[in-house]
Amino acid sequence: MSPIPQQRHGYRREMSAGEWLYAGLAPRDSNTVQYVVEGAGTMDASRLADAVARASEACPGTRLVRDGRRLVDGGVPPRVRVMEAGSFDAGLLDSPALRHALRSPDATFEVLLFPGGGGVPDSAGASVTLVFRASHGVTDARGLMLWIEDVFRVLRGSEPAGAPSTLSRDEFLRDLDLPGGLPPAARNVSGLAWPSPLGRLPRRPAGTLWRRRSVDGSHPAATAASWYPSTCAGTRPASGPRPGCRRRSCWTSRPGTAGRRCTAAPSRPSPRARNWPSARTRGCSGPRCR
């Protein structure tokens, strides 16, 4: 992210250590959170842009730019880009537009509208695909989803729920009810303490590999459920980052935190349980906010 001149802003929050780390990444290493929404029928671009603007007014964290060590509301809603019809590969969930980096001072959120975008057509043969995108440096997947829900609330004629909180992840961690406070950060760490369940990495440059998989049913804690067998796949115990959203834990004492980057992904060893339910009980509990 590049800084912007000092100016007056309504919404602002201090950058957490994780957000500062993302600000220093090269564009090719930028991490983007993306949701694909497929449907039948058509979507008017101007109506969608109006819904995006109204939802973003209620969730000012979607309009962030960097001002020194702060993230501030730049006042410009995320753009809606209308893409060429049929340019979205529904089989691979892929398009060149999905590789565009989102970084301040440019937009950190955006919506892509693909007319005839590869979804299941209706009786008239029309389909549409929306891709909601956000820089992982300012939000996480759950924060993006809650803003998406507000966009669809406006499209249905309802009022957005909104997320006005300026709570940063560092402030959130300091509010955790931990006896003795947070553990000290490890220092002078060298080598790999845990083996990779994926084996040795290839020497050639890595790229993004898109695959589409469908799993019937409703699956709570799907990320953690997929993390568990991945870390148990090898012959030795492995460890890996497992995201955990703490919005529910602090919602009653710090309302309005829905749209912020409130997910922590500590690297934990896989619990050597015989099945996922018992592993979830042993490995997925965590501290709560005061």
FENBELQUI-V288255 format. One record per residue. N is the residue number from 1. SS is DSSP state (@ for helix, = for strand, . for the rest). OMEGA is omega as a letter, one per 20 degrees, with the letter a starting at -180 (none if undefined). Layout:
((N:SS:OMEGA) (N:SS:OMEGA))
This chain:
((1:.:r) (2:.:a) (3:.:r) (4:.:r) (5:.:r) (6:.:r) (7:.:a) (8:.:r) (9:.:r) (10:.:a) (11:.:r) (12:=:r) (13:=:r) (14:=:r) (15:.:r) (16:.:r) (17:@:r) (18:@:r) (19:@:r) (20:@:r) (21:@:r) (22:@:a) (23:@:a) (24:.:a) (25:.:r) (26:.:a) (27:@:a) (28:@:a) (29:@:a) (30:.:a) (31:.:a) (32:=:r) (33:=:a) (34:=:r) (35:=:r) (36:=:r) (37:=:a) (38:=:r) (39:=:r) (40:=:r) (41:.:a) (42:.:r) (43:.:r) (44:.:a) (45:@:a) (46:@:r) (47:@:r) (48:@:r) (49:@:r) (50:@:r) (51:@:r) (52:@:a) (53:@:a) (54:@:r) (55:@:a) (56:@:r) (57:@:r) (58:@:r) (59:.:a) (60:@:r) (61:@:r) (62:@:a) (63:@:a) (64:=:r) (65:=:a) (66:=:r) (67:=:a) (68:.:r) (69:.:r) (70:=:r) (71:=:a) (72:=:r) (73:=:r) (74:.:r) (75:.:a) (76:.:a) (77:.:r) (78:.:a) (79:=:r) (80:=:a) (81:=:r) (82:=:a) (83:=:r) (84:.:a) (85:.:r) (86:.:a) (87:.:r) (88:.:r) (89:=:a) (90:.:a) (91:.:a) (92:.:a) (93:.:a) (94:=:r) (95:.:r) (96:@:a) (97:@:a) (98:@:a) (99:@:r) (100:.:a) (101:.:r) (102:.:a) (103:.:r) (104:.:j) (105:.:r) (106:.:a) (107:.:r) (108:.:r) (109:=:r) (110:=:r) (111:=:r) (112:=:r) (113:=:r) (114:=:r) (115:=:a) (116:.:a) (117:.:r) (118:.:r) (119:.:r) (120:.:a) (121:.:r) (122:.:a) (123:.:r) (124:.:r) (125:.:a) (126:.:r) (127:=:a) (128:=:r) (129:=:r) (130:=:r) (131:=:r) (132:=:a) (133:=:r) (134:=:r) (135:=:r) (136:.:r) (137:.:a) (138:.:r) (139:.:r) (140:.:a) (141:@:a) (142:@:r) (143:@:r) (144:@:a) (145:@:a) (146:@:r) (147:@:r) (148:@:r) (149:@:r) (150:@:r) (151:@:a) (152:@:r) (153:@:r) (154:@:r) (155:@:r) (156:.:a) (157:.:r) (158:.:r) (159:.:r) (160:.:r) (161:.:r) (162:.:r) (163:.:a) (164:.:a) (165:.:r) (166:.:a) (167:.:r) (168:.:a) (169:@:r) (170:@:r) (171:@:r) (172:@:a) (173:@:r) (174:@:a) (175:.:a) (176:=:a) (177:.:a) (178:.:r) (179:.:r) (180:.:r) (181:.:a) (182:.:r) (183:.:r) (184:.:r) (185:.:r) (186:.:r) (187:.:r) (188:.:r) (189:.:r) (190:.:r) (191:.:a) (192:.:a) (193:.:a) (194:.:r) (195:=:r) (196:.:r) (197:.:r) (198:.:a) (199:.:a) (200:.:r) (201:.:r) (202:.:r) (203:.:a) (204:.:a) (205:.:r) (206:.:r) (207:.:r) (208:.:r) (209:.:a) (210:.:r) (211:.:r) (212:.:r) (213:.:r) (214:.:r) (215:.:a) (216:.:r) (217:.:r) (218:.:a) (219:.:r) (220:.:r) (221:.:a) (222:@:a) (223:@:r) (224:@:r) (225:@:r) (226:@:r) (227:@:a) (228:@:a) (229:@:r) (230:@:a) (231:@:r) (232:.:a) (233:.:a) (234:.:r) (235:.:r) (236:.:r) (237:.:a) (238:=:r) (239:=:r) (240:=:r) (241:=:r) (242:.:a) (243:.:r) (244:=:a) (245:=:a) (246:.:a) (247:@:a) (248:@:a) (249:@:a) (250:@:a) (251:.:a) (252:.:a) (253:.:a) (254:.:a) (255:.:r) (256:.:a) (257:.:a) (258:.:a) (259:.:a) (260:.:r) (261:.:a) (262:.:r) (263:=:r) (264:=:a) (265:.:r) (266:.:r) (267:=:a) (268:=:r) (269:=:r) (270:.:r) (271:.:a) (272:.:r) (273:.:a) (274:.:r) (275:.:a) (276:@:a) (277:@:r) (278:@:r) (279:@:r) (280:@:r) (281:@:a) (282:@:a) (283:@:a) (284:.:r) (285:.:a) (286:.:a) (287:.:r) (288:.:r) (289:=:r) (290:.:none))
